[in-house]
Amino acid sequence: MSKYWSATTRKLTPYVPGEQPKLTKLVKLNTNENPYPPSPKAVAAMQAELGADGATLRLYPDPNADRLKDAIARHFTMHGITPAHVFVGNGSDEVLAHAFQGLLKHERPILFPDITYSFYPVYCGLYGVDYEQVALNDDFEIVAADYLRPEACKPGGVIFPNPNAPTGLLLPLAEVERIVTGNPEAVVVVDEAYIDFGGDDIPTAIALVAKYPNLLVVHTLSKSRSLAGLRVGYAVGHPELIEGLERVKNSFNSYPLDRLAIAGAVAAMDDVAHFDATRKAVMKSREALIADMAKLGFETLPSAANFIFARHPKHDAATLAVALRERSIIVRHFKLPRIEQYLRITIGTDEQCLALLAALREIL
């Protein structure tokens, strides 16, 4: 700890991202990356933007990323979304960071689940946002009623992932709407990083944006569009919420998305066929993996994400994680109360899932 650090820096407990080991022949199932390549149209668009000599890179990108906002609005036009409803940033983490600073920092504490995306308390520490963690129920579910407080105890904001992480459990849209309508004076942020893996019958909360000016829905291109390496995220909400995010963004970094990211993201949003094919392949593999792990004695929570959260009643999760690593397979283990006996396992290709199952059979 340096004497030159600010008081804020001294107090921070930084977020710890999933490990990115530099090993070959590794079955990497720890960071919820999509096992399939991105849209070929996205790759071609980035190559075209770069050009033969890369001369475009001497020019700044569009600070508003209008082409990308148009593409996102087109994707959700059935919900009445226009470019004015869209904010874009350098990954959904940056979008969330701006939301914490610009929309969730008020006198009253915000609410989020006790078992959830561990970046939330980090943002609160960075921006000085008071918060209260709301316990999931015994089945690890978010209970909407727990976020409906009397007038004297109303929160300054609410944020939760849906599906939740690391559990993968989905809160039905009607229950999401209960939380939004029950907190009309506060912004409710629904972090839908994994919603595209829920299935065709699982609607996004973006369907509610036109009805509720206090709702902000955050998405990422890292998961269902296989662009984790590109760092593109976006939020959809009432234009006044978007204006607030733009004010924060333009006081921090006017050019969060580079020219290649904008070009690739536009093409990825427009290539609906590739998006559908890859996410359905992941969902099919997920259901097969859950069934196969059940045969080995694992108990898995119902997942609407591109990962599963599983435990074995007769085997310690930390020990299993170490044993898998010794076999060049890495999964995520959280040393946290209530979930220390669970492993979060990203859905890989069918070949990777078979390798995982073979290793588990050997270990067990």
C-alpha positions as CSV (number, residue, x, y, z in Angstrom):
1,M,0.0,0.0,0.0
2,S,1.6,3.3,-1.1
3,K,1.5,6.5,0.7
4,Y,0.5,8.1,-2.6
5,W,-2.8,6.3,-2.9
6,S,-6.0,8.2,-2.3
7,A,-8.3,7.4,0.5
8,T,-10.7,5.8,-2.0
9,T,-8.0,3.6,-3.4
10,R,-7.0,2.4,0.0
11,K,-10.5,1.2,0.8
12,L,-11.1,-0.6,-2.5
13,T,-11.5,-4.4,-2.7
14,P,-11.1,-4.9,-6.5
15,Y,-13.2,-7.4,-8.5
16,V,-11.3,-10.6,-9.3
17,P,-12.1,-11.7,-12.9
18,G,-12.1,-15.4,-13.9
19,E,-8.7,-16.8,-14.6
20,Q,-7.3,-16.5,-18.1
21,P,-4.4,-19.1,-18.0
22,K,-1.8,-19.1,-20.8
23,L,-1.9,-22.9,-21.2
24,T,-2.3,-25.0,-24.3
25,K,-4.7,-27.9,-24.7
26,L,-6.9,-26.5,-22.0
27,V,-10.6,-27.1,-21.6
28,K,-11.6,-23.7,-20.3
29,L,-15.0,-23.7,-18.7
30,N,-14.5,-20.9,-16.1
31,T,-15.4,-17.6,-17.6
32,N,-18.7,-18.1,-19.5
33,E,-17.2,-17.5,-22.9
34,N,-19.2,-18.7,-26.0
35,P,-17.5,-21.9,-27.3
36,Y,-18.4,-20.9,-30.9
37,P,-16.7,-18.3,-33.2
38,P,-18.5,-15.0,-33.8
39,S,-20.5,-14.2,-36.9
40,P,-18.4,-14.5,-40.0
41,K,-20.1,-11.2,-41.1
42,A,-18.7,-9.5,-38.0
43,V,-15.2,-10.7,-38.7
44,A,-15.5,-9.5,-42.4
45,A,-16.9,-6.1,-41.3
46,M,-13.9,-5.6,-39.0
47,Q,-11.5,-6.6,-41.7
48,A,-13.2,-4.2,-44.1
49,E,-13.1,-1.4,-41.6
50,L,-9.4,-2.0,-41.1
51,G,-8.7,-1.9,-44.9
52,A,-5.6,-3.0,-46.6
53,D,-3.2,-0.6,-44.9
54,G,-5.1,0.2,-41.7
55,A,-5.3,3.8,-42.6
56,T,-8.7,4.2,-40.9
57,L,-7.0,3.6,-37.5
58,R,-5.4,7.1,-37.7
59,L,-8.9,8.5,-37.3
60,Y,-11.0,8.7,-34.1
61,P,-14.2,6.5,-34.1
62,D,-17.6,8.0,-33.9
63,P,-18.0,9.1,-30.3
64,N,-21.7,8.4,-30.4
65,A,-21.4,5.0,-32.2
66,D,-24.6,5.9,-34.1
67,R,-24.4,3.0,-36.5
68,L,-24.4,0.6,-33.5
69,K,-27.2,2.3,-31.7
70,D,-29.2,2.0,-35.0
71,A,-28.5,-1.7,-35.2
72,I,-29.5,-2.3,-31.6
73,A,-32.7,-0.3,-32.0
74,R,-33.5,-2.4,-35.2
75,H,-33.1,-5.6,-33.2
76,F,-35.7,-4.4,-30.6
77,T,-38.0,-2.4,-32.9
78,M,-40.9,-4.6,-31.9
79,H,-40.7,-3.2,-28.4
80,G,-40.8,0.4,-29.6
81,I,-37.0,1.0,-29.1
82,T,-35.3,3.8,-31.0
83,P,-31.7,4.9,-31.1
84,A,-32.6,7.4,-28.4
85,H,-33.3,4.5,-26.0
86,V,-29.8,3.0,-26.5
87,F,-26.5,3.6,-24.7
88,V,-23.3,1.8,-25.7
89,G,-20.0,1.3,-23.9
90,N,-16.8,-0.7,-23.6
91,G,-18.3,-3.9,-22.4
92,S,-21.4,-4.1,-20.2
93,D,-19.0,-3.6,-17.2
94,E,-18.4,0.0,-18.3
95,V,-22.1,0.5,-19.0
96,L,-22.8,-0.8,-15.4
97,A,-20.1,1.4,-14.0
98,H,-21.7,4.5,-15.5
99,A,-25.1,3.4,-14.2
100,F,-23.8,3.1,-10.7
101,Q,-22.3,6.5,-10.8
102,G,-24.9,8.3,-12.8
103,L,-28.2,6.7,-11.8
104,L,-27.8,4.7,-8.6
105,K,-25.8,7.0,-6.4
106,H,-28.4,8.7,-4.1
107,E,-28.9,9.2,-0.4
108,R,-30.7,5.9,0.2
109,P,-28.9,2.6,-0.2
110,I,-29.4,0.5,-3.3
111,L,-30.5,-3.2,-3.2
112,F,-29.0,-6.2,-4.9
113,P,-28.9,-10.0,-4.1
114,D,-26.4,-11.4,-1.6
115,I,-25.4,-14.0,-4.1
116,T,-24.9,-12.3,-7.4
117,Y,-22.3,-10.6,-9.8
118,S,-19.5,-9.7,-7.5
119,F,-18.7,-6.5,-9.3
120,Y,-21.7,-4.8,-7.8
121,P,-20.2,-4.2,-4.3
122,V,-16.9,-3.2,-6.0
123,Y,-18.7,-0.4,-8.0
124,C,-20.3,0.7,-4.7
125,G,-16.9,1.0,-3.1
126,L,-15.5,2.9,-6.0
127,Y,-18.3,5.4,-6.3
128,G,-19.3,5.7,-2.7
129,V,-22.8,4.1,-3.2
130,D,-24.4,2.7,0.0
131,Y,-26.0,-0.7,-0.5
132,E,-27.9,-3.5,1.2
133,Q,-27.6,-7.1,0.1
134,V,-30.9,-9.0,-0.1
135,A,-30.7,-12.7,0.7
136,L,-31.8,-15.2,-1.9
137,N,-34.3,-17.7,-0.6
138,D,-33.4,-21.3,0.3
139,D,-33.7,-22.3,-3.3
140,F,-31.3,-19.5,-4.4
141,E,-34.1,-17.5,-6.0
142,I,-34.6,-13.8,-6.1
143,V,-37.9,-13.0,-4.4
144,A,-39.6,-9.9,-5.8
145,A,-41.4,-9.1,-2.6
146,D,-38.1,-8.6,-0.8
147,Y,-37.5,-5.5,-3.0
148,L,-40.8,-3.9,-2.3
149,R,-40.2,-1.7,0.8
150,P,-42.5,0.7,2.7
151,E,-42.3,4.3,1.7
152,A,-40.0,5.2,4.6
153,C,-37.5,2.4,3.6
154,K,-37.6,2.8,-0.2
155,P,-34.2,2.1,-1.8
156,G,-32.1,4.5,-3.9
157,G,-32.1,2.0,-6.7
158,V,-32.2,-1.7,-7.4
159,I,-29.9,-3.9,-9.6
160,F,-29.8,-7.6,-10.2
161,P,-28.8,-10.0,-13.0
162,N,-31.5,-12.0,-14.8
163,P,-30.6,-14.8,-15.1
164,N,-28.7,-14.4,-11.9
165,A,-25.0,-15.2,-11.7
166,P,-23.6,-17.5,-10.6
167,T,-26.8,-19.5,-10.1
168,G,-28.2,-19.2,-13.6
169,L,-31.7,-19.0,-12.2
170,L,-34.3,-16.8,-14.1
171,L,-36.7,-14.4,-12.5
172,P,-40.0,-14.4,-14.6
173,L,-40.7,-11.2,-16.4
174,A,-43.9,-10.6,-14.3
175,E,-41.8,-10.7,-11.2
176,V,-39.3,-8.3,-12.7
177,E,-42.2,-6.0,-13.5
178,R,-43.3,-6.2,-9.8
179,I,-39.9,-4.8,-8.7
180,V,-40.0,-2.1,-11.3
181,T,-43.6,-0.9,-10.5
182,G,-42.9,-1.2,-6.7
183,N,-40.0,1.3,-7.0
184,P,-41.3,4.1,-9.2
185,E,-39.0,6.7,-7.7
186,A,-35.8,4.7,-8.2
187,V,-33.9,3.3,-11.2
188,V,-34.2,-0.5,-11.5
189,V,-31.3,-2.0,-13.5
190,V,-31.8,-5.5,-14.9
191,D,-28.4,-7.0,-16.0
192,E,-29.3,-9.4,-18.8
193,A,-25.9,-10.7,-19.8
194,Y,-27.2,-14.2,-20.2
195,I,-30.9,-13.7,-21.2
196,D,-30.3,-14.9,-24.8
197,F,-29.7,-18.5,-23.5
198,G,-33.1,-18.7,-21.7
199,G,-34.9,-19.9,-24.8
200,D,-37.3,-18.4,-27.4
201,D,-40.1,-18.3,-24.9
202,I,-38.1,-16.2,-22.4
203,P,-38.7,-12.4,-23.0
204,T,-36.2,-9.7,-22.3
205,A,-37.1,-6.9,-19.9
206,I,-36.5,-4.6,-22.8
207,A,-40.2,-5.4,-23.6
208,L,-41.1,-3.3,-20.5
209,V,-38.9,-0.2,-21.3
210,A,-41.6,1.7,-23.2
211,K,-43.9,1.4,-20.1
212,Y,-41.5,2.3,-17.3
213,P,-39.2,5.3,-17.3
214,N,-37.3,3.9,-14.3
215,L,-36.1,0.7,-16.0
216,L,-32.7,0.2,-17.5
217,V,-31.8,-3.1,-19.2
218,V,-28.1,-3.9,-19.8
219,H,-26.9,-6.4,-22.4
220,T,-23.5,-7.6,-23.7
221,L,-22.1,-8.9,-26.9
222,S,-19.6,-11.0,-25.0
223,K,-21.8,-14.1,-24.4
224,S,-24.4,-14.9,-27.0
225,R,-22.6,-13.1,-29.8
226,S,-19.1,-14.5,-29.0
227,L,-17.4,-11.2,-28.8
228,A,-15.9,-11.2,-25.3
229,G,-12.6,-10.1,-26.8
230,L,-14.1,-7.0,-28.5
231,R,-15.6,-5.4,-25.3
232,V,-19.0,-4.1,-26.4
233,G,-22.0,-3.7,-24.1
234,Y,-25.2,-1.6,-24.2
235,A,-28.1,-0.4,-22.2
236,V,-31.7,0.2,-23.2
237,G,-33.9,2.6,-21.3
238,H,-36.0,5.8,-21.3
239,P,-34.2,8.5,-23.2
240,E,-33.8,10.6,-20.0
241,L,-31.9,7.7,-18.4
242,I,-29.7,7.4,-21.5
243,E,-29.0,11.1,-21.4
244,G,-27.7,10.7,-17.9
245,L,-25.4,7.9,-18.9
246,E,-24.1,9.9,-21.9
247,R,-23.3,12.8,-19.5
248,V,-21.2,10.5,-17.4
249,K,-19.6,8.8,-20.4
250,N,-18.6,12.2,-22.0
251,S,-17.1,13.3,-18.7
252,F,-14.9,10.1,-18.6
253,N,-14.1,8.9,-22.1
254,S,-15.8,10.2,-25.3
255,Y,-14.5,7.3,-27.4
256,P,-15.2,4.1,-25.5
257,L,-15.7,2.0,-28.7
258,D,-13.0,1.8,-31.4
259,R,-13.7,1.7,-35.1
260,L,-13.3,-2.1,-35.3
261,A,-15.6,-2.7,-32.3
262,I,-18.3,-0.6,-33.8
263,A,-18.1,-2.3,-37.2
264,G,-18.0,-5.8,-35.8
265,A,-20.8,-5.2,-33.3
266,V,-23.1,-3.8,-36.0
267,A,-22.6,-6.8,-38.2
268,A,-23.1,-9.2,-35.2
269,M,-26.4,-7.5,-34.2
270,D,-27.6,-7.8,-37.8
271,D,-26.6,-11.5,-38.2
272,V,-29.6,-12.9,-36.5
273,A,-29.3,-16.3,-38.1
274,H,-25.8,-16.9,-36.7
275,F,-26.9,-15.6,-33.3
276,D,-29.8,-18.0,-33.2
277,A,-27.8,-21.0,-34.4
278,T,-25.0,-20.7,-31.8
279,R,-27.2,-19.8,-28.8
280,K,-29.4,-22.8,-29.6
281,A,-26.4,-25.1,-29.8
282,V,-25.3,-23.9,-26.4
283,M,-28.8,-24.5,-24.9
284,K,-28.9,-28.0,-26.4
285,S,-25.5,-28.8,-25.0
286,R,-26.5,-27.4,-21.6
287,E,-29.5,-29.7,-21.3
288,A,-27.5,-32.7,-22.3
289,L,-24.7,-31.9,-19.8
290,I,-27.2,-31.5,-17.0
291,A,-28.7,-34.9,-17.7
292,D,-25.3,-36.6,-18.0
293,M,-24.1,-35.0,-14.7
294,A,-27.2,-36.1,-13.0
295,K,-26.2,-39.7,-13.9
296,L,-23.0,-39.1,-12.0
297,G,-24.9,-37.9,-8.9
298,F,-24.6,-34.1,-9.4
299,E,-27.4,-31.8,-8.4
300,T,-27.8,-28.8,-10.8
301,L,-29.9,-25.7,-10.4
302,P,-32.2,-25.0,-13.4
303,S,-30.2,-22.8,-15.7
304,A,-31.3,-20.2,-18.2
305,A,-27.7,-19.2,-18.9
306,N,-24.6,-20.5,-20.8
307,F,-23.4,-22.1,-17.6
308,I,-24.6,-24.5,-14.9
309,F,-24.3,-24.3,-11.1
310,A,-23.8,-27.8,-9.8
311,R,-22.8,-29.7,-6.6
312,H,-22.2,-33.3,-5.7
313,P,-23.5,-34.3,-2.3
314,K,-20.7,-36.7,-1.6
315,H,-17.7,-34.7,-3.0
316,D,-16.2,-31.4,-1.9
317,A,-16.4,-28.8,-4.7
318,A,-13.0,-27.3,-4.1
319,T,-11.4,-30.7,-4.2
320,L,-13.3,-31.4,-7.5
321,A,-12.1,-28.2,-9.0
322,V,-8.5,-29.0,-8.2
323,A,-8.8,-32.5,-9.5
324,L,-10.3,-31.2,-12.8
325,R,-7.5,-28.6,-13.1
326,E,-4.9,-31.4,-12.8
327,R,-6.6,-32.9,-15.9
328,S,-6.4,-29.5,-17.8
329,I,-10.0,-28.6,-17.2
330,I,-10.8,-25.4,-15.3
331,V,-14.1,-24.4,-13.8
332,R,-15.1,-21.6,-11.4
333,H,-15.3,-22.3,-7.7
334,F,-16.5,-19.5,-5.3
335,K,-15.3,-19.7,-1.7
336,L,-18.4,-17.9,-0.4
337,P,-21.0,-18.8,2.2
338,R,-23.9,-20.9,1.0
339,I,-22.3,-21.7,-2.4
340,E,-18.9,-23.0,-1.4
341,Q,-20.0,-26.5,-2.4
342,Y,-21.0,-25.5,-6.0
343,L,-19.1,-25.3,-9.2
344,R,-20.0,-22.9,-12.0
345,I,-19.3,-24.7,-15.3
346,T,-19.4,-22.9,-18.6
347,I,-21.1,-24.8,-21.4
348,G,-18.4,-25.6,-23.9
349,T,-18.6,-27.5,-27.2
350,D,-19.9,-31.0,-27.1
351,E,-16.3,-32.3,-27.3
352,Q,-15.4,-30.2,-24.3
353,C,-18.5,-31.3,-22.3
354,L,-17.5,-35.0,-23.1
355,A,-14.0,-34.3,-21.8
356,L,-15.4,-32.8,-18.6
357,L,-17.7,-35.8,-18.1
358,A,-14.8,-38.3,-18.7
359,A,-12.7,-36.5,-16.2
360,L,-15.5,-36.4,-13.6
361,R,-16.1,-40.1,-14.0
362,E,-12.4,-40.7,-13.4
363,I,-12.3,-38.5,-10.3
364,L,-15.5,-39.9,-8.8
